[in-house]
Amino acid sequence: MSSISDTASFSSADRLYRYSLFTITSLANALQPWVLSAAASNSLKKRQNIAAASHAVLGVSGGTAMALLGVPVSVLLFGEAVAASGQVMACYGIAFAAVCISTPYIRNVLVPQGNSRLVLVATLGGVLCGVATLFVLPGLLGLLGVALSLAVSDLVTMTLIICMAWKTNKVTRSSCSAPSNLGEGGPRHMKR
């Protein structure tokens, strides 16, 4: 059983992780219209690769920053009494990297091609692995086991997403339509 202070520390780490996810969404929102506007040209795959590389850089650098700077940042934001643990922040850094790296494959490859079911299958695969580890790791490692289970879940999801995207990346000019702005456009198979 975890103490109140351990739970408060874990909550600080979780809050930092949740805040960090906004950077992934911001990068994805900025790049998606640009990537998909190339659907009518020959530069779509090049732009998909640029988006994937940009997300990989953000994922690795952001995950590393969470692991190395998460504790001092949590002290600044929430106080020393509820500061996040370094090991938990490392697990959240891994989860951040996995979510960030998988995002462009979901938003710029699978969904525009009409492969939303594959995204669901990959997500379910990650969830099943994460839940399975939740039965074992928290009993062995306490709250660190919970964070490690999240990292496992996101790593499995990332791996499945990338494999599926590479296997199905047969983007043609008619595979997706270019959004004219963030509020319009999108995959041609979706109702507008």
VENFENFEN-V794680 format. One record per backbone hydrogen bond with DSSP energy under -0.5 kcal/mol. NH is the residue of the N-H (numbers start at 1). CO is the residue of the C=O. E is the energy in kcal/mol with one decimal. If there is no record, write none. Layout:
nh;co;e
NH;CO;E
NH;CO;E
This chain:
nh;co;e
7;3;-2.2
8;4;-2.4
9;5;-2.2
10;6;-2.5
11;7;-2.3
12;8;-1.8
13;9;-1.9
14;10;-2.6
15;11;-2.3
16;12;-2.2
17;13;-2.3
18;14;-2.6
19;15;-2.4
20;16;-2.2
21;17;-1.2
22;19;-1.4
23;20;-1.4
24;20;-0.8
25;21;-2.0
26;22;-2.5
27;23;-2.3
28;24;-2.6
29;25;-2.8
30;26;-2.0
31;27;-2.2
32;28;-2.5
33;29;-0.6
35;31;-2.9
36;32;-2.7
37;33;-1.5
38;35;-1.3
39;36;-1.6
40;37;-0.6
41;38;-2.1
44;38;-0.6
44;41;-0.5
47;43;-2.4
48;44;-2.8
49;45;-2.3
50;46;-2.1
51;47;-2.5
52;48;-2.4
53;49;-2.6
54;50;-2.6
55;51;-2.4
56;52;-2.2
57;53;-2.4
58;54;-2.4
59;55;-3.1
60;56;-2.7
61;57;-2.6
62;58;-2.9
63;59;-2.4
64;60;-2.2
65;61;-2.4
66;62;-2.4
67;63;-2.1
68;64;-2.6
69;65;-3.2
70;66;-1.5
73;69;-2.3
74;70;-2.4
75;71;-1.9
76;72;-2.2
77;73;-2.5
78;74;-2.7
79;74;-0.7
79;75;-1.4
82;79;-0.9
83;80;-1.1
89;85;-2.3
90;86;-1.9
91;87;-1.8
92;88;-2.3
93;89;-2.2
94;90;-2.0
95;91;-2.3
96;92;-2.7
97;93;-2.4
98;94;-2.3
99;95;-2.5
100;96;-2.7
101;97;-2.7
102;98;-1.8
103;99;-1.5
104;100;-0.7
105;102;-0.5
106;102;-1.6
107;103;-2.7
108;104;-2.3
109;105;-0.7
110;105;-2.8
111;106;-2.4
113;109;-1.2
114;111;-1.9
115;110;-2.9
118;115;-0.6
119;115;-1.2
120;116;-2.1
121;117;-2.7
122;118;-2.6
123;119;-2.5
124;120;-2.7
125;121;-2.3
126;122;-2.2
127;123;-2.6
128;124;-2.8
129;125;-1.9
130;126;-2.6
131;127;-3.1
132;128;-2.3
133;129;-2.2
134;130;-1.4
135;131;-0.9
135;132;-0.8
136;133;-0.9
137;133;-2.7
140;136;-1.2
141;137;-3.6
142;138;-2.2
144;141;-1.1
145;142;-1.0
146;142;-0.8
147;143;-1.9
148;144;-2.5
149;145;-1.9
150;146;-1.8
151;147;-2.1
152;148;-2.5
153;149;-2.5
154;150;-2.5
155;151;-2.4
156;152;-2.5
157;153;-2.3
158;154;-2.5
159;155;-2.4
160;156;-2.5
161;157;-2.8
162;158;-2.7
163;159;-2.3
164;160;-2.5
165;161;-2.7
166;162;-2.6
167;163;-2.0
168;164;-2.1
169;165;-1.0
170;168;-2.6
175;172;-1.4
176;172;-0.5
177;186;-0.8
184;181;-1.0
190;187;-1.3
